[in-house]
């Protein structure tokens, strides 16, 4: 890679701006990147699915597609690196030279997936484009990763979240568009999680997710790599100087020709070896080594006699600083006091004790107090039925039954309970009689259907079952 051939503008950028440059590169060359990426990813997915079907392990296909992510990343990086330096390759050219992007320790890198590298997008150019391995690669990554590795890690975390959201979204859409019978036995959360999708649908959804997200991930890491080399090696200066030299090359050639005509050249002396000259220059103390350190130093590093003399009102300034400190302490104390008072005023999480049960005075418009009932409820009801006053007889039996349940049987009925809830709370031995009584009362009170006199007499005789 020669910086002079680069097709993007090189300048020192922050890490986040550098990742934006990666997105801009992908936006410019997305066709050249996406075509070989889709071919390789599709072939791997098809092979993984065939192997999973042969082994009858549907989940193996999904695992293999995830495991081989470094392979797809190398295809994307290969196309981007060539395009950035002026060579946009097509699908055939990329697939015809697999050694250019399959080498550089791909097998070892796949084994390292057991210990995932959160800065994988930034480390990939060092291993693939520079061909560094082993200790050399680690030292190179340590040098380039200063002040940049953290941004590469955040890029990985953000892309992981985008990948998860897109994958689950595709599964959810697939499940929701399936026939209702395919997931009628599942709850809504399982449907949203894609639990109803077939294994083949899950693999295809994940393949589409990797197809969309992974190029952005690789492009962001590659841009971080270019920016770091620009900062360390001055690529932007080299490009500017080379372009300046090319701009004045014609003029310099003309001047040399004119000078050569006026002054014949002297015999050429033996040229010096450039490597020897560079080695001599690098022996200077200015080119020793680079080391980052952090030390604590006073803000005012001048000698005591060079500092400003103490002014007459310096003591007042000291008092002002002390007063400011006391004010801050008082403010913190006031805030802490207010928080404490607010905490004390808030209700506690412990549940309050329940109030003792109080029997309702009336239910369904019927008074339940025992003193409002005759001593012999069934006899009084039978007498009313004999007089043809069937509604009043049913009302008396219903009142007596509810009053006996509340005041004698200990059933905790509330005025808000319905007839169905009364049946649910009643003792089992009373439920059949209450069901017939409530049904007769409903028909009489709500539907205006008068019961038969014999039925009311029967209910009065069976009242004793309560």
Secondary structure, DSSP 8 states (H G I E B T S, - for coil): --GGG-SS------HHHHHHHHHHHHHHSHHHHHHHHHHHHHHHHHHHHHHHHHHT-HHHHHHHHHHTHHHHHHHHHHHHHHHHTT----HHHHHH-THHHHTTTHHHHHHGGGS--TTHHHHHHHHHTS---HHHHHHHHHHHTTTTHHHHHHHHHHHHHHHHHHHHHHHHHHHHHS-GGGSTTS-HHHHHTTTTS-HHHHHHHHHHHHHHHHHHHHHHHHHHHHHHHHHHH-HHHHHHHHHHHHHTHHHHHHHHHHHHHHS----------HHHHHHHHHTSGGGS----------S--S-GGGS----TTHHHHHHHHHHHHHHHHHHHHHHHHHHHHHHHHS--SS----------SEETTEE--GGGS-SSHHHHHHHHHHTT-HHHHHHHHHHHHHHHHHHTS-----TT--HHHHHHHS-HHHHHHHHHHHHHHHHHHTS-----HHHHHHHHHGGGG-
